[in-house]
C-alpha cells in the first residue's frame, strides 16, 4: 500500500473557555475532585479564545498537507448556539479545498444536555454535519466512524444502538481484506486498561465489552478518540487506544494540539503536536 498521513484533532469546543471562566476556588476544587484541571480566570463571554486555537489548528493542517482531517467530536460547547456552529463552519472553510474534513459526533454536538442523545438531537446533528456513524476507505485502509455518544447513553435510542453495533460488526469482519481497519470516535473505549471501571470519560463496560470482542476477533490494531481533553495511550494486547488532547481547552497538563498520524503497510505511527 502507499503510505499516507492524516490529522486527528478533537474538542475545539467553541464556547468552552467561557463556560469554564469566572470560577471560584470551590468550583475549581469540585472539578479537581473529578480529575479536571480548571484555571481561575475572569468571566468572559463568547468563543474567541477557542476560535483562535481552532484557526491555528486549521493553519497547521494547511501547512502539513494531510490526505484528510478528522475532527473527533465536541466541535462546539452547546448544540443550541447557532453562532458557535456558524463560526465553526466558517473557520473550517479556511481548510484548503483539497483536504477533506470528516466529522465525528461528540456529546456537546449531538446531545441537548451534553450527555444523553435523543432522536431529535441526532436528527439536528445530521442536518448540519451529515451521518453520525459511517465508514470510508482510503487506499487499502478502512476507517470506521462511531457515534460513541449513543453507545455511551443509548437509553433513548436502543434501536440506533443495535443498528450501529450491527454496522460495526459488518465493517470490521472484513479486516483481513485490508491493510488496516482504524476506528474513530469521540469517547475512548478505555483510558488505562480494558477492564477499568465505568466513568464519565470512557464507554461503559456493558457496551465496551462487545466492541472489544469484535476488535480482538478481527485483529483491529488502533482506535482514535478525544473527549478527555488530555492525551492517553492504553493497550489491550496488540490493540492501541489513542486518546488525543484538545484543540481547545485543556483539562490536564497537555497543551492544546493536534495528532499527526502516518499510516504505512506494517504500522500506524502517530505524534501529538502542540499548536504552533
NUDRENNU-325952 format. One line per 5 residues: number of its first residue (from 1); for each residue x, y, z of N, C-alpha, C, O. Coordinates in steps of 0.001 Angstrom, whole numbers, always signed. Layout:
REM residues N
NUM = X,Y,Z,X,Y,Z,X,Y,Z,X,Y,Z | ...
This chain:
REM residues 276
1 = +831,-1195,+0,+0,+0,+0,+874,+1256,+0,+2028,+1218,+428 | +320,+2356,-478,+1020,+3631,-476,+831,+4312,+882,-305,+4558,+1286 | +1922,+4621,+1595,+1777,+5292,+2895,+1084,+6648,+2739,+1188,+7293,+1696 | +377,+7067,+3786,-258,+8379,+3753,-357,+8940,+5170,-108,+8240,+6152 | -720,+10195,+5252,-798,+10920,+6524,-2172,+11564,+6662,-2706,+12123,+5705
6 = -2740,+11479,+7870,-3935,+12266,+8174,-3773,+12915,+9535,-2871,+12562,+10294 | -4630,+13848,+9840,-4620,+14537,+11132,-5886,+14178,+11888,-6987,+14231,+11342 | -5716,+13813,+13151,-6848,+13624,+14050,-6799,+14740,+15085,-5799,+14904,+15784 | -7877,+15502,+15182,-7985,+16532,+16206,-9352,+16400,+16867,-10263,+15789,+16308 | -9491,+16974,+18057,-10749,+16844,+18784,-10934,+18021,+19732,-9978,+18713,+20084
11 = -12177,+18235,+20136,-12501,+19156,+21227,-12008,+20580,+20990,-11406,+21193,+21871 | -12270,+21100,+19794,-12057,+22539,+19632,-13111,+23297,+20449,-12835,+24386,+20954 | -14284,+22742,+20577,-15352,+23097,+21528,-15524,+24607,+21708,-15317,+25141,+22798 | -15897,+25275,+20642,-16097,+26725,+20695,-17105,+27093,+21782,-18247,+26635,+21760 | -16678,+27912,+22719,-17506,+28312,+23844,-17092,+27710,+25167,-17577,+28148,+26211
16 = -16200,+26709,+25165,-15816,+26029,+26410,-15058,+26955,+27355,-15274,+26915,+28566 | -14162,+27796,+26806,-13377,+28678,+27678,-14301,+29582,+28483,-14086,+29779,+29679 | -15318,+30127,+27843,-16271,+30981,+28559,-17023,+30194,+29622,-17276,+30706,+30713 | -17384,+28949,+29310,-18084,+28108,+30283,-17242,+27886,+31532,-17769,+27890,+32645 | -15940,+27694,+31358,-15051,+27433,+32488,-14511,+28712,+33135,-13813,+28637,+34146
21 = -14818,+29870,+32577,-14322,+31126,+33150,-15184,+31557,+34331,-16310,+31090,+34502 | -14630,+32460,+35144,-15395,+33020,+36259,-15607,+32068,+37420,-16474,+32310,+38260 | -14838,+30990,+37489,-14997,+30029,+38583,-14333,+30545,+39859,-13348,+31281,+39802 | -14884,+30147,+41018,-14231,+30447,+42287,-13455,+29219,+42767,-13445,+28185,+42099 | -12811,+29336,+43922,-11953,+28250,+44399,-12750,+26985,+44707,-12250,+25881,+44493
26 = -13974,+27123,+45203,-14798,+25945,+45457,-15156,+25230,+44157,-15147,+24001,+44088 | -15473,+26022,+43124,-15760,+25428,+41812,-14553,+24639,+41306,-14683,+23509,+40836 | -13377,+25260,+41413,-12141,+24626,+40932,-11881,+23333,+41693,-11490,+22326,+41103 | -12099,+23364,+43006,-11893,+22165,+43818,-12838,+21046,+43391,-12459,+19875,+43371 | -14071,+21416,+43051,-15016,+20417,+42583,-14568,+19753,+41295,-14680,+18536,+41145
31 = -14061,+20549,+40367,-13538,+19980,+39129,-12291,+19137,+39399,-12110,+18077,+38799 | -11434,+19614,+40306,-10214,+18878,+40626,-10543,+17498,+41192,-9849,+16523,+40907 | -11600,+17422,+41991,-12019,+16130,+42543,-12439,+15158,+41450,-12413,+13944,+41648 | -12824,+15690,+40306,-13201,+14850,+39157,-12045,+14688,+38172,-12230,+14194,+37060 | -10842,+15112,+38594,-9660,+14948,+37761,-9556,+15945,+36628,-8922,+15662,+35611
36 = -10169,+17107,+36785,-10180,+18130,+35738,-9481,+19383,+36252,-9904,+19979,+37243 | -8410,+19776,+35574,-7647,+20953,+35975,-8220,+22184,+35275,-7963,+22422,+34095 | -8995,+22953,+36020,-9612,+24172,+35502,-8921,+25372,+36140,-8665,+25381,+37344 | -8624,+26372,+35336,-7908,+27550,+35818,-8880,+28642,+36260,-9962,+28789,+35691 | -8483,+29410,+37282,-9265,+30566,+37697,-8937,+31732,+36774,-7814,+32238,+36778
41 = -9909,+32154,+35989,-9741,+33295,+35076,-10999,+34152,+35171,-12061,+33648,+35537 | -10894,+35443,+34847,-12091,+36302,+34874,-13159,+35783,+33920,-12860,+35145,+32910 | -14398,+36069,+34258,-15516,+35610,+33426,-15496,+36313,+32074,-15325,+37529,+31994 | -15673,+35532,+31021,-15735,+36078,+29666,-16972,+35513,+28983,-17580,+34558,+29465 | -17335,+36110,+27859,-18439,+35620,+27039,-17919,+35314,+25638,-16842,+35762,+25242
46 = -18706,+34544,+24905,-18353,+34275,+23517,-17435,+33087,+23370,-17367,+32229,+24250 | -16718,+33036,+22242,-15901,+31865,+21934,-14614,+32233,+21198,-14054,+31389,+20497 | -14133,+33464,+21337,-12944,+33868,+20605,-11709,+33095,+21049,-10867,+32748,+20221 | -11593,+32820,+22349,-10431,+32060,+22850,-10339,+30716,+22137,-9270,+30336,+21661 | -11439,+30010,+22062,-11469,+28694,+21416,-11279,+28817,+19906,-10564,+28024,+19294
51 = -11931,+29829,+19310,-11854,+30016,+17860,-10426,+30301,+17416,-9995,+29835,+16362 | -9692,+31067,+18220,-8300,+31368,+17875,-7483,+30091,+17780,-6645,+29957,+16889 | -7714,+29161,+18678,-6962,+27900,+18654,-7398,+27013,+17495,-6578,+26320,+16894 | -8675,+27036,+17188,-9118,+26249,+16031,-8542,+26821,+14741,-8164,+26067,+13845 | -8472,+28148,+14639,-7835,+28745,+13462,-6376,+28302,+13351,-5895,+28024,+12252
56 = -5672,+28236,+14483,-4282,+27771,+14472,-4187,+26323,+14000,-3283,+25969,+13244 | -5127,+25487,+14450,-5120,+24082,+14046,-5346,+23939,+12545,-4701,+23118,+11892 | -6257,+24733,+12000,-6514,+24677,+10560,-5296,+25172,+9779,-4959,+24603,+8740 | -4644,+26206,+10258,-3418,+26684,+9598,-2342,+25603,+9608,-1645,+25411,+8612 | -2205,+24902,+10724,-1237,+23805,+10778,-1590,+22716,+9787,-711,+22172,+9119
61 = -2873,+22392,+9686,-3298,+21363,+8729,-2952,+21778,+7298,-2484,+20956,+6511 | -3178,+23041,+6962,-2852,+23519,+5619,-1357,+23436,+5346,-947,+23188,+4212 | -533,+23642,+6382,+924,+23566,+6207,+1399,+22117,+6115,+2330,+21820,+5367 | +768,+21214,+6868,+1187,+19812,+6908,+753,+19050,+5663,+1432,+18118,+5234 | -379,+19446,+5082,-909,+18841,+3856,-1242,+17355,+4023,-732,+16524,+3272
66 = -2088,+17013,+4994,-2504,+15609,+5119,-3485,+15236,+4018,-3973,+16093,+3281 | -3763,+13942,+3921,-4772,+13482,+2965,-6168,+13945,+3381,-7007,+14244,+2532 | -6407,+14002,+4681,-7679,+14484,+5209,-7493,+14804,+6687,-6488,+14439,+7297 | -8488,+15495,+7251,-8509,+15819,+8675,-9758,+15194,+9282,-10839,+15253,+8695 | -9607,+14599,+10455,-10752,+14086,+11215,-10935,+14960,+12444,-10006,+15126,+13234
71 = -12121,+15515,+12608,-12463,+16243,+13825,-13240,+15299,+14728,-14382,+14946,+14435 | -12613,+14891,+15834,-13137,+13827,+16662,-14146,+14235,+17718,-14143,+13685,+18820 | -15000,+15179,+17406,-16119,+15486,+18276,-15910,+16646,+19221,-14790,+17113,+19428 | -17014,+17101,+19790,-17083,+18316,+20607,-16496,+19498,+19838,-15546,+20152,+20268 | -17102,+19734,+18694,-16726,+20882,+17883,-17207,+22171,+18523,-16572,+23216,+18384
76 = -18339,+22096,+19231,-18951,+23266,+19858,-19281,+22914,+21305,-19299,+21742,+21682 | -19539,+23934,+22103,-19860,+23709,+23514,-21352,+23481,+23714,-21751,+22738,+24610 | -22180,+24114,+22888,-23631,+23979,+23010,-24249,+23794,+21639,-24063,+24632,+20756 | -24981,+22708,+21451,-25566,+22450,+20129,-26784,+23323,+19851,-27361,+23245,+18767 | -27181,+24147,+20808,-28291,+25073,+20575,-27802,+26492,+20279,-28615,+27395,+20079
81 = -26492,+26695,+20249,-25925,+28019,+19979,-25553,+28108,+18497,-24511,+27599,+18083 | -26398,+28748,+17712,-26173,+28822,+16269,-24900,+29586,+15926,-24254,+29287,+14922 | -24528,+30574,+16750,-23317,+31355,+16476,-22075,+30476,+16570,-21140,+30637,+15786 | -22062,+29544,+17527,-20925,+28630,+17634,-20808,+27763,+16389,-19715,+27579,+15853 | -21932,+27234,+15933,-21923,+26387,+14733,-21464,+27189,+13521,-20643,+26715,+12736
86 = -21989,+28399,+13366,-21633,+29232,+12209,-20146,+29549,+12201,-19510,+29496,+11148 | -19582,+29878,+13360,-18152,+30197,+13406,-17306,+28954,+13166,-16273,+29022,+12500 | -17740,+27819,+13704,-17025,+26565,+13451,-16938,+26293,+11953,-15864,+25986,+11435 | -18062,+26404,+11263,-18082,+26114,+9833,-17324,+27174,+9039,-16712,+26867,+8016 | -17363,+28411,+9506,-16623,+29478,+8812,-15119,+29218,+8896,-14413,+29335,+7894
91 = -14630,+28867,+10077,-13196,+28581,+10234,-12818,+27336,+9449,-11772,+27299,+8801 | -13665,+26318,+9504,-13393,+25089,+8756,-13276,+25379,+7260,-12536,+24702,+6546 | -14006,+26383,+6794,-13942,+26752,+5381,-12584,+27249,+4935,-12318,+27321,+3736 | -11712,+27597,+5883,-10360,+28033,+5514,-9404,+26855,+5330,-8254,+27052,+4938 | -9862,+25639,+5607,-9068,+24457,+5274,-8989,+24338,+3755,-10001,+24468,+3066
96 = -7796,+24092,+3236,-7626,+24004,+1789,-8640,+23039,+1183,-8916,+21983,+1752 | -9192,+23402,+33,-10305,+22653,-543,-9949,+21217,-882,-10833,+20362,-934 | -8680,+20933,-1112,-8308,+19561,-1456,-7987,+18717,-217,-7481,+17602,-344 | -8281,+19249,+992,-8110,+18492,+2233,-9494,+18310,+2863,-10008,+19251,+3467 | -10104,+17151,+2743,-11448,+16961,+3300,-11448,+17012,+4829,-10489,+16593,+5477
101 = -12540,+17534,+5392,-12787,+17473,+6823,-13869,+16435,+7078,-14943,+16488,+6479 | -13582,+15494,+7966,-14517,+14424,+8299,-14932,+14589,+9757,-14086,+14734,+10640 | -16241,+14567,+10002,-16781,+14879,+11328,-17096,+13611,+12110,-17574,+12621,+11555 | -16820,+13663,+13407,-17195,+12617,+14364,-18027,+13286,+15455,-17580,+14292,+16004 | -19209,+12783,+15797,-20035,+13476,+16787,-19509,+13322,+18210,-19110,+12236,+18629
106 = -19519,+14441,+18948,-19210,+14426,+20372,-20459,+14717,+21177,-21484,+15116,+20624 | -20377,+14518,+22471,-21565,+14687,+23311,-22091,+16118,+23311,-23300,+16326,+23419 | -21198,+17117,+23190,-21666,+18501,+23140,-22317,+18832,+21795,-23088,+19787,+21699 | -22014,+18057,+20770,-22552,+18318,+19430,-23932,+17694,+19221,-24745,+18217,+18459 | -24192,+16582,+19896,-25323,+15749,+19474,-26282,+15399,+20611,-27235,+14650,+20399
111 = -26047,+15930,+21813,-26961,+15727,+22943,-27329,+17087,+23516,-26445,+17872,+23862 | -28608,+17372,+23620,-29049,+18693,+24079,-28563,+19000,+25488,-28283,+20154,+25811 | -28461,+17958,+26341,-27957,+18170,+27702,-26477,+17844,+27812,-25941,+17762,+28917 | -25805,+17654,+26668,-24386,+17303,+26516,-24058,+15896,+27024,-22882,+15552,+27148 | -25062,+15086,+27316,-24806,+13731,+27809,-25644,+12691,+27069,-25099,+11760,+26476
116 = -26981,+12851,+27104,-27889,+11817,+26603,-28519,+12273,+25297,-29285,+13236,+25294 | -28217,+11604,+24180,-28804,+11998,+22898,-30247,+11518,+22776,-30681,+10600,+23473 | -30967,+12161,+21878,-32358,+11792,+21591,-32523,+11713,+20080,-31673,+12218,+19346 | -33588,+11096,+19599,-33819,+11088,+18145,-33817,+12485,+17548,-33291,+12690,+16454 | -34404,+13456,+18257,-34453,+14824,+17731,-33070,+15451,+17684,-32735,+16118,+16705
121 = -32251,+15253,+18726,-30925,+15873,+18742,-30003,+15232,+17711,-29172,+15917,+17115 | -30140,+13930,+17495,-29338,+13255,+16465,-29763,+13739,+15078,-28916,+13964,+14213 | -31060,+13898,+14863,-31539,+14404,+13576,-31024,+15806,+13313,-30659,+16128,+12182 | -30986,+16647,+14343,-30473,+18009,+14186,-28996,+17995,+13839,-28550,+18789,+13010 | -28228,+17104,+14461,-26809,+16962,+14128,-26628,+16577,+12661,-25798,+17153,+11958
126 = -27405,+15608,+12211,-27264,+15116,+10841,-27552,+16205,+9814,-26962,+16210,+8733 | -28450,+17121,+10140,-28773,+18209,+9203,-27561,+19103,+8955,-27406,+19650,+7863 | -26705,+19252,+9961,-25544,+20139,+9839,-24301,+19382,+9390,-23580,+19844,+8505 | -24040,+18213,+9998,-22751,+17541,+9819,-22826,+16265,+8999,-21787,+15710,+8640 | -24017,+15787,+8693,-24138,+14555,+7933,-24267,+13343,+8839,-24697,+13463,+9986
131 = -23896,+12176,+8329,-24071,+10919,+9058,-23328,+10948,+10382,-22253,+11537,+10490 | -23912,+10303,+11390,-23277,+10265,+12707,-22452,+9004,+12914,-21620,+8965,+13820 | -22660,+7962,+12093,-21714,+6838,+12051,-21657,+6351,+10607,-22673,+6297,+9914 | -20448,+5995,+10165,-20251,+5673,+8757,-18851,+5088,+8563,-18024,+5121,+9475 | -18599,+4562,+7386,-17280,+4058,+7033,-16797,+4696,+5751,-17596,+5134,+4923
136 = -15481,+4748,+5589,-14902,+5233,+4329,-13539,+4582,+4130,-12879,+4175,+5086 | -13137,+4496,+2879,-11853,+3897,+2521,-10873,+4967,+2102,-11242,+5973,+1496 | -9604,+4730,+2437,-8517,+5495,+1845,-7456,+4487,+1441,-6748,+3934,+2283 | -7360,+4259,+139,-6481,+3209,-336,-6921,+1865,+211,-8079,+1474,+66 | -5986,+1154,+844,-6270,-170,+1395,-6679,-122,+2862,-6725,-1155,+3530
141 = -6975,+1070,+3363,-7324,+1239,+4771,-8805,+1590,+4900,-9306,+2473,+4203 | -9491,+898,+5789,-10895,+1174,+6074,-10992,+1940,+7387,-10431,+1521,+8400 | -11702,+3060,+7366,-11958,+3855,+8562,-13419,+3670,+8956,-14315,+3717,+8113 | -13642,+3459,+10241,-14989,+3258,+10765,-15242,+4330,+11823,-14582,+4359,+12862 | -16202,+5208,+11547,-16569,+6303,+12450,-17773,+5875,+13276,-18795,+5458,+12732
146 = -17642,+5983,+14601,-18710,+5582,+15509,-19340,+6789,+16189,-18668,+7784,+16459 | -20622,+6690,+16459,-21307,+7664,+17301,-21231,+7130,+18731,-22138,+6438,+19195 | -20143,+7457,+19420,-19956,+6920,+20774,-20900,+7555,+21783,-21055,+7041,+22891 | -21535,+8665,+21415,-22486,+9305,+22335,-23703,+8405,+22517,-24190,+8231,+23634 | -24186,+7839,+21430,-25281,+6870,+21519,-24813,+5606,+22239,-25555,+5050,+23049
151 = -23605,+5151,+21959,-23080,+3963,+22637,-22965,+4212,+24135,-23240,+3316,+24933 | -22564,+5410,+24520,-22391,+5767,+25928,-23727,+5851,+26656,-23861,+5351,+27773 | -24712,+6480,+26029,-26040,+6652,+26649,-27117,+6321,+25615,-27659,+7218,+24968 | -27425,+5030,+25462,-28389,+4623,+24430,-29835,+4583,+24899,-30704,+4138,+24150 | -30121,+5041,+26131,-31435,+4779,+26712,-32600,+5310,+25890,-33693,+4745,+25935
156 = -32383,+6398,+25134,-33449,+6926,+24280,-33375,+6408,+22849,-34216,+6742,+22014 | -32347,+5577,+22568,-32090,+5197,+21175,-31582,+3762,+21097,-30537,+3505,+20498 | -32306,+2834,+21692,-31855,+1447,+21702,-31825,+846,+20297,-30948,+38,+19993 | -32766,+1227,+19441,-32749,+725,+18066,-31513,+1228,+17331,-30887,+487,+16574 | -31166,+2490,+17559,-29971,+3053,+16927,-28720,+2343,+17425,-27809,+2082,+16639
161 = -28658,+2025,+18717,-27504,+1287,+19249,-27382,-67,+18562,-26287,-453,+18152 | -28486,-791,+18429,-28452,-2103,+17778,-28012,-1975,+16324,-27233,-2792,+15831 | -28511,-949,+15641,-28128,-733,+14243,-26631,-428,+14130,-25954,-915,+13225 | -26134,+376,+15054,-24720,+749,+14992,-23810,-452,+15314,-22756,-607,+14696 | -24204,-1285,+16260,-23400,-2462,+16587,-23384,-3449,+15422,-22354,-4065,+15149
166 = -24513,-3604,+14735,-24549,-4474,+13552,-23654,-3901,+12456,-22943,-4642,+11777 | -23693,-2581,+12287,-22827,-1902,+11325,-21365,-2146,+11658,-20576,-2481,+10774 | -20992,-1980,+12933,-19597,-2167,+13335,-19143,-3598,+13075,-18047,-3820,+12561 | -19982,-4568,+13427,-19607,-5973,+13210,-19373,-6253,+11733,-18415,-6934,+11369 | -20244,-5731,+10888,-20069,-5951,+9452,-18806,-5269,+8939,-18074,-5836,+8128
171 = -18553,-4056,+9410,-17407,-3295,+8921,-16080,-3955,+9270,-15197,-4050,+8418 | -15927,-4411,+10504,-14606,-4910,+10900,-14444,-6410,+10694,-13366,-6952,+10937 | -15507,-7092,+10247,-15381,-8529,+9979,-14561,-8801,+8729,-14154,-9937,+8488 | -14313,-7758,+7926,-13536,-7927,+6704,-12118,-7384,+6860,-11492,-6979,+5880 | -11614,-7377,+8097,-10303,-6798,+8369,-9197,-7465,+7559,-8253,-6796,+7138
176 = -9302,-8787,+7332,-8235,-9496,+6621,-8151,-9094,+5158,-7183,-9440,+4481 | -9149,-8369,+4654,-9119,-7922,+3265,-8377,-6603,+3108,-8202,-6134,+1984 | -7931,-5985,+4213,-7363,-4643,+4166,-6020,-4617,+4868,-5687,-5514,+5642 | -5254,-3571,+4583,-4006,-3375,+5306,-4286,-3020,+6760,-3607,-3516,+7660 | -5273,-2172,+6999,-5653,-1763,+8355,-7148,-1458,+8394,-7749,-1102,+7380
181 = -7735,-1602,+9572,-9028,-1018,+9887,-8815,-112,+11089,-8323,-561,+12124 | -9180,+1157,+10963,-8940,+2149,+12009,-10285,+2671,+12504,-11116,+3112,+11710 | -10495,+2621,+13808,-11729,+3105,+14414,-11563,+4557,+14858,-10510,+4944,+15365 | -12609,+5354,+14662,-12611,+6760,+15040,-13875,+7041,+15852,-14975,+6676,+15436 | -13723,+7682,+17000,-14872,+8023,+17817,-14541,+9176,+18745,-13415,+9674,+18749
186 = -15511,+9598,+19522,-15271,+10684,+20472,-14852,+10148,+21840,-13820,+10557,+22371 | -15639,+9238,+22417,-15301,+8670,+23720,-14261,+7561,+23550,-14400,+6725,+22656 | -13225,+7537,+24387,-12324,+6379,+24385,-13051,+5135,+24900,-13924,+5224,+25764 | -12680,+3989,+24361,-13176,+2748,+24941,-12700,+2621,+26383,-13467,+2234,+27265 | -11439,+2947,+26619,-10846,+2927,+27955,-9650,+3870,+27941,-9107,+4198,+26886
191 = -9251,+4300,+29137,-8127,+5239,+29265,-6865,+4579,+29797,-5757,+4975,+29436 | -7025,+3566,+30659,-5865,+2896,+31260,-5792,+1419,+30894,-4746,+934,+30464 | -6904,+703,+31063,-6915,-720,+30732,-8343,-1142,+30383,-9297,-488,+30805 | -8500,-2203,+29632,-9823,-2542,+29086,-10859,-2930,+30131,-12056,-2891,+29849 | -10422,-3304,+31335,-11364,-3727,+32372,-11591,-2660,+33431,-12104,-2961,+34508
196 = -11216,-1416,+33142,-11365,-349,+34134,-12840,-87,+34439,-13720,-437,+33653 | -13095,+537,+35596,-14459,+852,+35995,-15050,+1936,+35098,-14328,+2737,+34505 | -16365,+1941,+35014,-17060,+2962,+34236,-16841,+4335,+34853,-16831,+4488,+36075 | -16666,+5327,+33996,-16627,+6710,+34457,-17096,+7610,+33317,-17426,+7134,+32231 | -17120,+8895,+33575,-17627,+9846,+32571,-16811,+9808,+31290,-17339,+10103,+30219
201 = -15541,+9453,+31376,-14620,+9619,+30254,-14543,+8408,+29336,-14109,+8544,+28193 | -14949,+7224,+29798,-14844,+6033,+28949,-16228,+5534,+28566,-17238,+6059,+29034 | -16267,+4530,+27721,-17534,+3877,+27396,-17852,+2829,+28457,-16953,+2123,+28914 | -19110,+2719,+28851,-19461,+1771,+29916,-19157,+331,+29521,-19222,-40,+28349 | -18823,-473,+30533,-18396,-1847,+30283,-19435,-2647,+29519,-19080,-3504,+28711
206 = -20711,-2383,+29760,-21765,-3148,+29081,-21697,-2976,+27575,-21980,-3916,+26832 | -21324,-1789,+27114,-21174,-1553,+25677,-19719,-1757,+25221,-19467,-2125,+24074 | -18783,-1519,+26119,-17359,-1665,+25775,-16999,-3109,+25471,-16276,-3381,+24513 | -17500,-4040,+26283,-17102,-5445,+26159,-17391,-6035,+24781,-16492,-6636,+24193 | -18604,-5893,+24234,-18830,-6476,+22900,-18011,-5814,+21807,-17649,-6466,+20828
211 = -17711,-4515,+21959,-16864,-3849,+20970,-15452,-4415,+21039,-14841,-4683,+20005 | -14931,-4598,+22246,-13593,-5164,+22390,-13548,-6599,+21879,-12535,-7025,+21325 | -14624,-7340,+22056,-14685,-8700,+21498,-14513,-8681,+19988,-13757,-9475,+19428 | -15223,-7766,+19331,-15108,-7643,+17882,-13695,-7232,+17478,-13149,-7749,+16503 | -13107,-6309,+18223,-11749,-5844,+17934,-10760,-6999,+18045,-9921,-7189,+17164
216 = -10858,-7766,+19122,-9932,-8882,+19331,-10115,-9959,+18267,-9137,-10503,+17754 | -11373,-10267,+17937,-11656,-11350,+16984,-11194,-11012,+15581,-10899,-11906,+14787 | -11130,-9705,+15266,-10833,-9309,+13891,-9497,-8596,+13731,-9192,-8087,+12653 | -8701,-8555,+14788,-7338,-8042,+14682,-7223,-6555,+14429,-6243,-6110,+13832 | -8203,-5771,+14870,-8093,-4315,+14736,-6981,-3830,+15666,-6899,-4265,+16815
221 = -6130,-2934,+15175,-4923,-2544,+15917,-5023,-1200,+16605,-4293,-959,+17567 | -5907,-301,+16147,-5853,+1053,+16702,-7201,+1754,+16581,-7955,+1546,+15630 | -7478,+2591,+17578,-8639,+3482,+17551,-8197,+4843,+18071,-7316,+4935,+18926 | -8814,+5900,+17549,-8514,+7265,+17967,-9772,+7903,+18541,-10871,+7729,+18014 | -9588,+8655,+19643,-10704,+9327,+20293,-10220,+10630,+20909,-9025,+10925,+20918
226 = -11170,+11403,+21425,-10867,+12647,+22132,-11558,+12616,+23484,-11372,+11675,+24256 | -12368,+13656,+23782,-13261,+13713,+24939,-12547,+14019,+26249,-13077,+14793,+27047 | -11379,+13456,+26509,-10704,+13564,+27805,-9990,+14904,+27962,-9637,+15279,+29080 | -9773,+15621,+26886,-9060,+16902,+26886,-7631,+16743,+27408,-7040,+17693,+27922 | -7094,+15557,+27275,-5721,+15205,+27616,-5314,+14046,+26720,-6139,+13505,+25984
231 = -4049,+13668,+26781,-3560,+12546,+25991,-3478,+11283,+26838,-3170,+11329,+28029 | -3764,+10155,+26193,-3615,+8862,+26841,-3353,+7799,+25781,-3980,+7798,+24721 | -2425,+6898,+26074,-2183,+5721,+25252,-2389,+4498,+26131,-1745,+4365,+27172 | -3272,+3613,+25724,-3565,+2415,+26508,-3704,+1230,+25565,-3979,+1403,+24378 | -3512,+13,+26102,-3443,-1167,+25244,-4316,-2303,+25771,-4526,-2456,+26975
236 = -4810,-3085,+24830,-5454,-4361,+25104,-4808,-5362,+24157,-5256,-5525,+23022 | -3763,-6028,+24617,-2979,-6861,+23724,-2317,-6008,+22650,-1597,-5059,+22961 | -2562,-6349,+21378,-1987,-5591,+20264,-2803,-4365,+19894,-2381,-3570,+19054 | -3957,-4203,+20504,-4827,-3066,+20180,-4422,-1838,+20997,-4237,-1918,+22211 | -4288,-691,+20303,-3899,+558,+20944,-5067,+1540,+20941,-5606,+1868,+19884
241 = -5455,+2005,+22121,-6485,+3027,+22273,-5779,+4369,+22465,-5146,+4612,+23492 | -5900,+5237,+21455,-5216,+6531,+21448,-6226,+7623,+21760,-7163,+7848,+20993 | -6038,+8295,+22877,-6886,+9423,+23248,-6083,+10702,+23075,-4973,+10831,+23591 | -6660,+11641,+22344,-5942,+12838,+21903,-6386,+14068,+22680,-7574,+14272,+22932 | -5402,+14885,+23057,-5680,+16141,+23735,-6461,+17103,+22862,-6673,+16835,+21679
246 = -6896,+18228,+23435,-7839,+19099,+22744,-7181,+20161,+21870,-6084,+20637,+22164 | -7859,+20515,+20808,-7519,+21747,+20100,-7817,+22939,+21008,-7102,+23941,+20986 | -8869,+22821,+21797,-9313,+23915,+22648,-8835,+23799,+24074,-7637,+23668,+24323 | -9765,+23846,+25018,-9471,+23984,+26444,-8885,+22706,+27038,-9567,+21682,+27044 | -7633,+22726,+27544,-7076,+21531,+28181,-7633,+21350,+29589,-7940,+22323,+30277
251 = -7760,+20102,+30004,-8182,+19784,+31365,-7097,+19016,+32119,-7372,+18354,+33119 | -5876,+19113,+31631,-4735,+18470,+32270,-3466,+19178,+31858,-3500,+20341,+31455 | -2345,+18484,+31956,-1046,+19101,+31682,-749,+19246,+30190,+93,+20057,+29805 | -1435,+18466,+29345,-1145,+18521,+27911,-1688,+19814,+27305,-2818,+20206,+27597 | -887,+20481,+26459,-1352,+21720,+25834,-2333,+21451,+24701,-2498,+20309,+24271
256 = -2974,+22493,+24227,-3820,+22381,+23034,-2969,+21886,+21870,-1818,+22297,+21723 | -3529,+21004,+21040,-2737,+20464,+19948,-3541,+19596,+19001,-4765,+19510,+19094 | -2826,+18953,+18088,-3398,+18034,+17100,-2542,+16780,+17047,-1401,+16782,+17509 | -3085,+15718,+16490,-2318,+14476,+16349,-2079,+14185,+14864,-3019,+14129,+14071 | -828,+14004,+14512,-437,+13655,+13150,-279,+12138,+13083,+444,+11551,+13887
261 = -953,+11507,+12126,-966,+10050,+12021,-388,+9643,+10673,-861,+10088,+9627 | +634,+8799,+10701,+1253,+8266,+9482,+916,+6787,+9365,+1243,+5987,+10241 | +254,+6441,+8263,-221,+5075,+8049,+653,+4417,+6990,+725,+4885,+5853 | +1313,+3334,+7369,+2100,+2546,+6442,+1562,+1134,+6365,+566,+807,+7010 | +2213,+300,+5582,+1698,-1063,+5398,+1756,-1861,+6689,+835,-2623,+6982
266 = +2831,-1702,+7476,+3057,-2539,+8646,+2647,-1893,+9960,+2501,-2586,+10967 | +2459,-586,+9970,+2192,+59,+11249,+1486,+1388,+11068,+1453,+1958,+9978 | +919,+1864,+12169,+299,+3184,+12226,+1036,+3966,+13316,+960,+3622,+14496 | +1743,+5010,+12912,+2515,+5834,+13836,+1807,+7164,+14036,+1141,+7662,+13129 | +1952,+7737,+15222,+1265,+8995,+15483,+2045,+9817,+16496,+2809,+9283,+17301
271 = +1837,+11130,+16439,+2528,+12057,+17339,+1593,+13227,+17647,+977,+13797,+16747 | +1498,+13573,+18927,+719,+14741,+19343,+1604,+15958,+19262,+2701,+15981,+19819 | +1119,+16983,+18557,+1911,+18186,+18302,+1171,+19392,+18872,+42,+19656,+18458 | +1773,+20144,+19820,+1109,+21351,+20335,+855,+22363,+19228,+1599,+22412,+18249 | -185,+23168,+19375,-477,+24197,+18400,+691,+25161,+18315,+1265,+25551,+19331
276 = +1036,+25538,+17101,+2136,+26483,+16906,+1597,+27897,+17008,+2355,+28858,+16875
